[in-house]
Every structure is written in C-alpha cells, then in structure tokens.
Amino acid sequence: MSASNQLLWSLIGLLLTISGTFVEVYVTSSPWNWSHDGIQTLSLGVTYQIGAVLLVGCLGGRNAGALSQIAYLVLGLTWFPICPRRWD
C-alpha cells in the first residue's frame, strides 16, 4: 500500500475514532422477553472507538490503524478537547 493511501486511511481512522467517542454502544433485550417487558436497550459501557480501530485496521492495514491511534493520543496529550464530558 502506498504512503498516500496509508495517510488517507490514518486520517479516516482518526476522524472515526473522534466521532466514535460520542456514540455509546447499546444492545436490545432478548426477543423472547419482549412480550413481558417490552423492547429494552442495554448499554454495553463502551463506545464505537473500538469498532473504528478495527475497521481501519482491517481495511487500511495495521500501519494506518496504528498511526491513527498515535495521532489520537497526541491530540489527547496536547489537551485538545476531544473527550465528551459526562454529567452523571
């Protein structure tokens, strides 16, 4: 893979990781419980950052995935506000 493709995938990975920070993962309750309790959503306690890292690692290659996460860490270490604030 050329350097420009890796750089593009790294940028895509960085943007997906930042946007995945703000979206929490939910699952629904089991279908056989829907008649008793209705359809309920349950939080898994993680965000879509994990999915973004895996997607870029699979499609863009391991170097692009690693470079996007290094860039995300550098943004965090320079106090760039990319983390959502929890008010609970």
N, C-alpha and C positions, 0 to 999 in steps of 0.2 A: 504494500500500500504506500502511496506517495506521501510525502510530508504535508502537502496541502490538504489531502483527504484526512489525514490524522488530525491536523489542526482544526478542520471543519467539524469532525466528529467530537473533538475535545470541546469546542465551543458549544455544540449541541448538547453534549453531556453536562456542561456547566450550567446552561440555561434550564435544562430539565431538572437538574439537582436543586437549583434555586427555586424553581416553581413547585417542585415536589415537596419542598419544605412546608408549604402552606396547605397541603391536602392530606388529610388523615385517612387511613385505610379502614373500611368497615366491611363487615360480612352480615348476611341476613341469618335469622334463626332457621332451624331445620324445617323443611316443608311439612313434616308430619305434626309439627307443633303449631302450625298456622291456624288451625281450626280452634284451638284452645286459647292461645294468647294473641293471635294476630301476627302480622309480619313485623318482627322487631329487628333493629340493626344493632350490632355489637361492635364496639371499637376494638381493633387489634393492638392499639397503642403504638403503632409505627406510622411513618409517613411514606409517601411514594418515592423518597430518595433512593431507597433500596432498589426499586424497580428501574429507576433511571440509570443507576450504576450498572445494573445487569444488562439493560437494553443496549447501552453504549458499549459495554464490554463485548457483547455478542456481535453487534452489527459493525462497530467501528474498530474493534480489536482491543487487545489488552493495553497497548500503549496509549491509545486515545482515552480509554476508561481511566487509567491511572493519571494521565495528565489532567483530565477534567477534575478529578478529585483533589489533586495537588493544587490546582487553581482555586478550587472551592475553599480549601484550607488556608491558602494565602489570603483570600478575601476575608475570611473569618479572623485571621491573626492580625490583619491591619485594621480591625474594628469597623469594617464595612458592615452596616446593619442588614444582614440577610436572614437573620433568625426571627421567626414570629414570636411575639410576646404572649405569654399565657396569663390570663387574668383570672384563673380559677383558684 
